[in-house]
């Protein structure tokens, strides 16, 4: 429970409370009192400045001795209409913030409830029964910034625009047809709860299998879009006046700076959404209409499949398994952004993971945590670069190293040296296909003989949308199409196309699958690498030796009814 402000006069002084709690002795108290007088500080501030006590220690002692509840303000979003009951100047002067008003009791968070000047000012300016709760000072300052920069959340703040008699309308706005049922329910409620609104946006996206949520301001409204199976879908429209509270709520969840609105911010938080444990990566960037938030959803409850469990062509799976169980070498996974490279890399590490191997990763960021794998998160702002971390890893007696991405010459050079000195290195590279990985390494000024000696194999991959098994429809392709695709005209083919049903939300697709090509450095390929042959020559030689290109691998998925011809042609058009 909280402490009614009228009972504060019966309490002891802070020093006495801390001594009674055995957190302080008399000598320390006298030292702090001298410091407080000299620097014109409150006793609590003097104690923390001197390092005698932490803020947590003091709050715990005050909570126990005064029988007053302590709260975590980072997990609470305040209705600015309630917070503004206290004048802004008063809130900032005494570092206190109003957090709720219920049944005539106004609850106020303070870090120092024994400050008589603060409590006297509250009595003079607030005409409610006042209840005190404890919170950390830096959290109170953030909450104050939110209260006096955000717009009011409660329905009352919409004044004369309330249209309760309009079907499907709440505070003077209509609910779009695209809105999910959960978000509609919140927007149509009598008292709009921003916490519930944000939670339901996340829960809805998780239920819809979305990988990302985009919350972006337009000139007159907020649009919410979900990326499902690689494509953005418009799912909700929210009135523009909710932008600041929604963004502030996301910042609080991700422990960001609420007051910072001019610079981009990145962070992450965890949340349980409908039984799924989600790791949510947050990016907030200021746009001309306000701040835009993008949330990447990673389901921690999903286990990462081993390579041996992936739905790959048996021939390519067996070859990959043969490569990755080598003692040393460089295994590259290539493709454009969003082609599933990181997931494949994690599948390789999960396949190799065992207690008799020391596996170390350098990633930016770490997307999934894997038991028994030592994972390092590169962070340039924190002084941990890819190359610096990689050098440190080589002194950690590793057997297997995962480099999240080879981005520059130095990372490439260290990775290849590691592969040549008895380590198996797995990494990703942004190239269009497997053969272009060699050209990319040459562009990074890696000597051809080093590439030839270290490269164990290179995978090129794409993700294509998987047809919904419940509603996909068969058809017979035209003979001209069969001829153009280079397929045998003697065989009868049945292709499938999307239809749409409740399961796939009328898209015709449900999930995505990968198509892969695998380049193995045979003697002829190694010779071409040393001769600095271009990727076309290397690819041509590889095809002659049995290499299966991405488009051919994709056509196999079309023939077995996993995806559509259009999906494969679109995914492989640049090859």
C-alpha positions in Angstrom: 0.0 0.0 0.0 1.0 3.6 -0.3 1.6 6.1 2.5 -1.0 8.9 3.0 0.7 12.2 3.0 -1.0 13.2 6.3 0.9 10.5 8.1 4.3 11.7 7.1 4.7 14.1 10.1 4.8 11.0 12.4 7.9 9.5 10.7 11.5 9.6 11.6 14.2 11.5 9.8 16.1 9.7 6.9 19.3 9.4 8.9 17.5 7.7 11.8 15.7 5.4 9.4 18.9 4.3 7.8 20.7 3.7 11.1 17.7 1.7 12.4 18.0 -0.4 9.2 21.7 -0.9 10.0 22.6 0.5 6.6 24.5 3.4 8.1 26.6 4.2 11.2 26.8 7.5 13.1 30.2 8.4 11.6 29.0 7.8 8.0 25.9 9.9 8.8 27.9 12.8 10.1 30.2 12.7 7.0 27.2 12.7 4.7 25.6 15.6 6.6 28.8 17.7 6.2 28.8 16.9 2.5 25.1 17.8 2.2 25.6 21.1 3.9 28.8 22.0 1.9 27.2 21.2 -1.5 23.6 22.2 -0.6 22.3 18.7 -1.2 19.6 16.5 0.3 21.0 13.8 2.6 20.0 11.0 0.3 21.9 12.6 -2.6 25.0 13.2 -0.4 25.0 9.5 0.6 24.9 8.3 -3.0 27.5 10.9 -4.1 29.9 9.6 -1.4 29.2 6.0 -2.4 28.1 5.1 1.1 24.7 3.9 0.0 23.0 3.1 -3.3 19.6 4.5 -4.3 18.2 1.0 -4.2 19.3 0.6 -0.5 17.6 3.8 0.5 14.4 3.0 -1.3 14.3 -0.4 0.3 14.9 1.0 3.7 12.2 3.7 3.3 9.7 1.3 2.0 10.2 -1.0 4.9 10.4 1.6 7.7 7.5 3.8 6.3 5.4 0.8 5.1 5.1 2.4 1.7 5.0 0.7 -1.6 7.9 1.0 -4.1 7.2 0.8 -7.8 9.0 0.4 -11.0 8.0 3.4 -13.1 9.6 1.9 -16.2 6.7 -0.6 -16.4 4.0 2.0 -15.9 2.6 4.5 -18.5 1.0 7.5 -17.0 -2.0 9.4 -18.4 -0.6 12.9 -19.0 -4.0 14.3 -17.9 -3.4 12.8 -14.5 0.3 13.7 -14.3 -0.5 17.3 -15.1 -2.5 17.7 -11.9 0.8 18.7 -10.4 2.2 21.9 -12.1 5.2 21.2 -14.2 7.5 23.5 -12.3 6.6 21.8 -9.1 7.2 18.3 -10.5 10.6 19.2 -11.8 11.7 21.1 -8.7 10.9 18.3 -6.3 11.2 15.4 -8.7 7.8 14.0 -8.1 5.1 12.8 -10.6 1.4 12.0 -10.3 0.7 8.5 -11.6 -2.9 7.7 -10.9 -6.2 9.1 -9.6 -8.8 6.7 -8.3 -11.7 7.1 -5.8 -10.5 10.5 -4.8 -7.0 9.4 -4.0 -4.2 10.9 -6.0 -1.0 8.7 -6.1 2.3 10.5 -6.4 5.7 8.9 -6.9 8.7 10.5 -5.1 12.2 9.3 -4.4 12.4 11.3 -1.1 9.0 11.3 0.7 10.7 12.9 3.8 11.2 16.2 1.9 8.8 18.4 3.8 9.1 21.2 1.2 7.8 18.8 -1.5 5.0 17.4 0.6 3.9 20.9 1.7 3.8 22.1 -1.9 1.7 19.0 -2.8 -0.8 19.9 -0.1 -1.1 23.4 -1.3 -1.6 22.6 -5.0 -3.5 19.3 -5.0 -7.0 19.1 -3.7 -7.3 15.3 -3.3 -6.2 12.8 -0.7 -2.6 12.2 -1.6 -0.9 8.8 -1.4 2.9 8.5 -1.7 4.8 5.7 -3.4 8.5 5.3 -3.9 10.4 5.3 -7.2 13.9 5.9 -8.4 14.8 9.5 -9.2 16.0 8.9 -12.8 12.7 7.0 -13.5 10.7 9.9 -12.1 12.6 12.4 -14.3 11.8 10.2 -17.4 8.1 10.0 -16.3 8.0 13.8 -15.9 9.4 14.3 -19.4 6.8 12.0 -20.8 3.9 13.6 -18.9 4.7 17.1 -20.2 5.5 16.2 -23.8 2.9 13.6 -24.6 -0.8 14.3 -25.3 -3.5 13.2 -22.9 -4.6 9.6 -23.2 -8.0 9.6 -21.5 -11.1 10.0 -23.5 -11.9 13.3 -21.7 -9.0 14.9 -23.5 -10.9 14.8 -26.8 -13.4 17.3 -25.6 -16.4 18.0 -27.9 -15.2 15.5 -30.6 -16.5 12.5 -28.7 -19.0 10.6 -30.9 -20.2 7.8 -28.8 -23.4 7.4 -30.8 -21.5 6.8 -34.1 -21.3 3.1 -34.9 -17.7 1.8 -34.8 -16.4 5.1 -33.4 -15.0 6.2 -30.1 -13.2 9.4 -29.6 -14.3 11.2 -32.8 -12.6 8.8 -35.2 -13.7 5.8 -37.2 -12.1 2.3 -36.9 -10.7 1.1 -40.2 -11.8 -2.3 -41.6 -8.2 -3.5 -41.5 -7.9 -3.1 -37.7 -7.5 -6.3 -35.8 -10.3 -7.2 -33.3 -8.1 -6.6 -30.3 -7.0 -3.2 -31.4 -10.5 -2.3 -32.3 -11.7 -3.2 -28.8 -9.1 -0.9 -27.2 -9.8 2.0 -29.5 -13.6 1.7 -29.0 -13.3 1.5 -25.2 -14.5 4.2 -22.9 -11.0 4.9 -21.6 -8.2 4.3 -24.0 -5.3 2.4 -22.4 -2.0 2.9 -24.2 -0.3 0.0 -22.5 -3.1 -2.3 -23.7 -3.0 -0.7 -27.1 0.7 -1.3 -27.6 0.5 -4.8 -26.1 -2.3 -5.8 -28.5 -0.4 -4.5 -31.5 2.5 -6.8 -30.5 0.2 -9.7 -29.6 -1.7 -9.3 -32.9 1.6 -9.3 -34.9 2.8 -12.4 -33.0 -0.5 -14.2 -33.7 -0.2 -13.3 -37.4 3.4 -14.7 -37.6 4.8 -11.3 -38.3 8.6 -10.8 -38.2 8.4 -7.0 -38.0 6.0 -4.3 -36.9 6.1 -0.8 -38.5 4.4 2.0 -36.6 4.7 5.0 -38.8 3.1 8.5 -38.6 1.4 10.0 -41.7 0.2 13.6 -41.8 -3.2 12.7 -40.4 -3.0 9.3 -38.8 -0.7 6.4 -37.7 -0.4 3.4 -39.9 0.6 0.0 -38.4 2.0 -2.6 -40.8 3.2 -6.1 -40.2 5.7 -8.0 -42.3 4.4 -11.5 -42.8 6.2 -14.0 -45.0 8.4 -11.2 -46.3 5.7 -8.7 -47.3 4.3 -5.7 -45.5 0.6 -5.8 -44.8 -1.4 -2.7 -43.7 -3.3 -4.0 -40.5 -4.3 -0.9 -38.5 -4.9 2.8 -38.6 -4.7 4.8 -35.3 -5.5 8.5 -34.7 -2.4 10.7 -34.9 -2.9 12.1 -31.4 -1.8 8.7 -30.0 1.6 8.9 -31.6 3.6 10.4 -28.7 2.0 8.1 -26.0 2.5 5.0 -28.2 6.1 5.8 -29.0 6.7 6.8 -25.3 5.3 3.4 -24.2 7.6 1.5 -26.6 10.6 3.6 -25.3 9.7 2.8 -21.7 9.5 -1.0 -22.6 12.9 -0.8 -24.3 14.5 1.4 -21.6 15.1 4.2 -24.1 15.4 7.9 -23.4 11.8 9.3 -23.6 12.9 12.9 -24.0 15.2 12.1 -27.0 13.2 12.9 -30.1 15.9 14.2 -32.5 18.3 11.2 -32.8 17.7 7.6 -33.7 17.6 5.0 -30.8 18.0 1.3 -30.8 17.3 -1.2 -28.0 15.4 -4.4 -27.1 13.1 -5.9 -24.6 11.4 -9.2 -23.8 7.7 -9.8 -23.6 5.4 -12.8 -23.3 2.8 -12.7 -26.1 0.1 -15.3 -26.0 2.4 -18.0 -24.6 5.3 -17.0 -26.9 8.5 -15.6 -25.3 9.4 -12.8 -27.7 12.7 -11.0 -27.9 11.8 -7.6 -29.5 14.4 -5.4 -31.1 13.4 -1.8 -31.4 14.5 0.9 -33.8 13.0 4.4 -33.4 13.9 7.1 -36.0 12.5 10.7 -36.3 10.6 11.3 -39.5 9.1 14.5 -40.8 5.7 13.6 -39.3 7.1 12.3 -36.0 9.0 9.3 -34.7 8.6 5.9 -36.5 9.1 2.7 -34.6 10.1 -0.7 -36.1 9.9 -3.7 -33.9 11.6 -7.0 -34.9 10.0 -10.0 -33.2 12.1 -13.1 -32.5 10.2 -16.0 -30.9 12.6 -17.4 -28.3 10.3 -20.3 -27.6 11.1 -21.7 -31.1 14.0 -24.1 -31.2 16.6 -23.7 -34.0 16.6 -26.6 -36.3 19.8 -28.5 -37.0 20.9 -28.7 -40.6 20.1 -32.4 -40.6 16.5 -31.5 -39.7 16.0 -28.8 -42.3 13.6 -29.5 -45.3 16.4 -29.4 -47.8 17.1 -31.5 -50.9 18.8 -34.6 -49.7 21.8 -34.3 -52.0 22.6 -30.7 -50.9 21.9 -31.5 -47.3 24.4 -34.4 -47.3 27.0 -32.2 -49.0 26.6 -29.4 -46.4 26.8 -31.8 -43.5 30.1 -33.2 -45.0 31.5 -29.7 -45.3 30.6 -28.5 -41.8 32.0 -31.5 -40.0 35.5 -30.6 -41.3 38.1 -29.7 -38.7 39.0 -26.4 -40.4 38.0 -24.2 -43.3 35.7 -21.3 -44.2 32.0 -21.9 -44.9 30.1 -19.0 -46.4 26.4 -18.4 -46.5 25.5 -15.8 -49.1 22.4 -13.9 -50.4 20.8 -10.5 -50.2 19.2 -9.0 -47.1 16.2 -11.0 -45.9 17.3 -14.3 -47.5 17.6 -16.3 -44.3 21.4 -16.3 -44.0 21.5 -15.8 -40.3 18.9 -18.6 -39.7 21.1 -21.0 -41.8 24.2 -20.0 -39.9 22.4 -20.7 -36.6 21.3 -24.1 -38.0 24.9 -25.0 -38.7 26.1 -24.0 -35.2 23.2 -25.9 -33.6 24.2 -29.0 -35.7 27.8 -28.7 -34.5 27.0 -27.8 -30.9 28.4 -30.2 -28.4 30.2 -30.1 -25.0 33.5 -31.4 -26.6 33.7 -28.3 -28.8 34.4 -24.7 -27.9 32.1 -22.7 -30.2 32.3 -18.9 -30.1 30.3 -16.4 -32.1 30.7 -12.7 -32.9 27.4 -11.1 -33.9 25.7 -7.7 -34.3 23.3 -8.2 -32.7 22.9 -11.7 -31.1 19.5 -12.8 -32.4 19.1 -16.2 -30.6 20.8 -17.4 -27.5 22.2 -21.0 -27.8 23.1 -23.1 -24.8 26.8 -24.1 -24.6 27.7 -21.5 -27.3 29.8 -18.5 -26.2 28.2 -15.5 -27.9 29.7 -12.0 -28.2 27.7 -9.0 -29.3 29.7 -6.5 -31.3 28.9 -3.0 -30.3 30.9 -0.1 -31.8 29.3 2.5 -29.4 30.4 0.3 -26.5 33.9 -0.1 -28.0 33.5 -3.7 -29.2 34.2 -3.9 -32.9 33.8 -7.0 -35.1 37.6 -7.2 -35.7 38.5 -6.5 -32.1 36.1 -9.2 -30.8 37.4 -11.6 -33.5 41.0 -11.2 -32.5 40.0 -11.7 -28.8 38.1 -14.9 -29.8 41.3 -16.4 -31.4 42.9 -16.3 -27.9 40.0 -18.3 -26.4 41.0 -21.6 -27.9 38.0 -21.9 -30.2 37.2 -25.0 -32.3 34.4 -23.3 -34.3 33.8 -19.6 -34.9 30.7 -17.9 -36.2 31.3 -14.5 -37.6 27.9 -12.8 -38.0 28.8 -11.1 -41.2 32.0 -10.4 -43.1 31.6 -6.6 -43.7 35.1 -5.3 -44.4 38.7 -6.3 -45.5 40.0 -6.8 -42.0 37.2 -9.1 -40.9 37.6 -11.1 -44.0 41.4 -11.4 -43.5 41.1 -12.5 -39.9 38.4 -15.0 -40.7 40.5 -16.6 -43.5 43.6 -16.7 -41.3 41.5 -18.4 -38.6 40.2 -21.0 -41.2 43.8 -21.7 -42.3 45.1 -22.2 -38.7 42.9 -25.0 -37.6 39.5 -23.5 -36.9 36.2 -24.0 -38.7 34.7 -20.6 -39.5 31.1 -20.0 -40.5 30.1 -16.6 -41.8 27.6 -14.7 -44.0 28.3 -12.5 -46.9 26.1 -10.1 -48.9 26.3 -11.3 -52.5 23.8 -12.4 -55.1 24.9 -16.0 -55.4 27.5 -18.5 -54.2 30.0 -17.8 -57.0 30.0 -14.1 -56.4 31.3 -14.8 -52.8 34.8 -15.4 -54.4 34.7 -12.1 -56.3 33.6 -10.3 -53.2 36.6 -11.7 -51.2 38.9 -10.7 -54.0 37.4 -7.2 -53.9 38.3 -7.1 -50.2 42.0 -7.6 -51.3 42.2 -11.2 -50.1 44.9 -13.1 -52.1 43.5 -15.7 -54.4 45.7 -18.5 -53.0 44.3 -17.8 -49.5 40.7 -18.0 -50.7 41.5 -21.2 -52.6 43.2 -22.8 -49.6 40.6 -21.8 -47.0 37.2 -22.0 -48.7 35.4 -25.2 -47.7 32.1 -24.3 -49.4 29.7 -21.5 -50.2 25.9 -21.6 -50.1 23.7 -19.2 -52.0 20.1 -18.9 -50.9 16.8 -17.2 -51.2 13.5 -17.4 -49.3 10.3 -18.0 -51.2 6.7 -18.0 -49.9 5.3 -21.5 -49.2 1.9 -22.3 -50.7 -0.9 -22.8 -48.1 -1.5 -26.6 -48.2 -5.2 -26.1 -47.3 -6.2 -24.0 -50.3 -3.5 -24.3 -53.1 -4.9 -25.0 -56.5 -3.3 -27.3 -59.2 -3.0 -26.3 -62.8 -1.2 -27.6 -65.9 1.5 -25.2 -67.2 1.5 -24.3 -70.9 4.0 -26.2 -73.2 5.7 -22.9 -74.0 6.4 -22.3 -70.3 7.8 -25.8 -69.9 10.1 -25.3 -72.9 11.3 -21.9 -71.6 12.1 -23.3 -68.2 14.2 -26.0 -69.9 12.1 -28.9 -68.5 11.5 -32.1 -70.4 8.6 -31.9 -72.7 8.0 -35.7 -72.4 6.9 -35.5 -68.8 3.5 -34.2 -67.5 3.8 -31.5 -64.9 1.3 -30.2 -62.3 2.1 -26.8 -60.9 0.2 -25.0 -58.1 -1.0 -21.5 -57.5 -2.3 -19.6 -54.5 -6.0 -19.3 -53.7 -6.8 -18.0 -50.2 -8.6 -19.2 -47.1 -9.0 -18.4 -43.4 -5.8 -20.2 -42.4 -3.6 -18.1 -44.7 -5.7 -14.9 -44.2 -6.6 -15.0 -47.9 -3.1 -14.6 -49.1 -2.6 -18.2 -50.5 0.7 -18.6 -48.7 1.7 -19.8 -45.2 5.3 -19.5 -44.2 8.5 -19.4 -46.2 11.0 -22.1 -47.4 14.6 -21.7 -48.6 16.0 -22.6 -51.9 19.8 -23.2 -52.0 22.8 -23.7 -54.3 26.1 -25.1 -53.0 29.4 -24.3 -54.5 32.2 -26.7 -53.5 35.8 -25.8 -54.4 37.0 -28.7 -56.6 40.5 -28.7 -58.0 39.3 -27.0 -61.2 37.4 -24.3 -59.2 40.5 -23.7 -57.0 42.6 -23.3 -60.1 40.1 -20.7 -61.5 40.2 -18.8 -58.2 44.0 -18.6 -58.3 43.8 -17.3 -61.9 41.3 -14.6 -60.7 38.6 -15.9 -63.0 35.3 -14.0 -62.8 32.2 -15.4 -61.1 30.6 -16.3 -64.5 33.6 -18.5 -65.4 33.5 -20.1 -61.9 29.8 -20.7 -62.2 30.0 -22.2 -65.6 32.7 -24.7 -64.5 30.7 -25.6 -61.4 27.6 -26.3 -63.5 29.7 -28.7 -65.6 30.7 -30.5 -62.5 27.1 -31.0 -61.2 26.4 -27.7 -59.5 22.7 -27.1 -59.2 21.9 -23.3 -59.6 19.3 -21.5 -57.4 16.7 -21.4 -60.2 16.9 -25.1 -60.8 16.6 -25.8 -57.1 13.6 -23.5 -57.0 11.9 -25.3 -59.9 12.1 -28.5 -57.9 10.0 -26.8 -55.2 7.5 -25.7 -57.9 7.2 -29.2 -59.2 6.7 -30.7 -55.8 3.9 -28.1 -55.0 5.8 -26.2 -52.3 5.7 -22.8 -54.0 4.6 -21.0 -57.2 6.6 -20.5 -60.4 6.2 -16.7 -60.0 7.8 -16.8 -56.6 10.9 -18.7 -57.8 11.3 -16.5 -60.9 11.0 -13.3 -58.8 13.5 -14.6 -56.2 16.1 -15.6 -58.8 15.6 -12.8 -61.4 19.0 -11.2 -60.6 21.0 -14.4 -61.2 
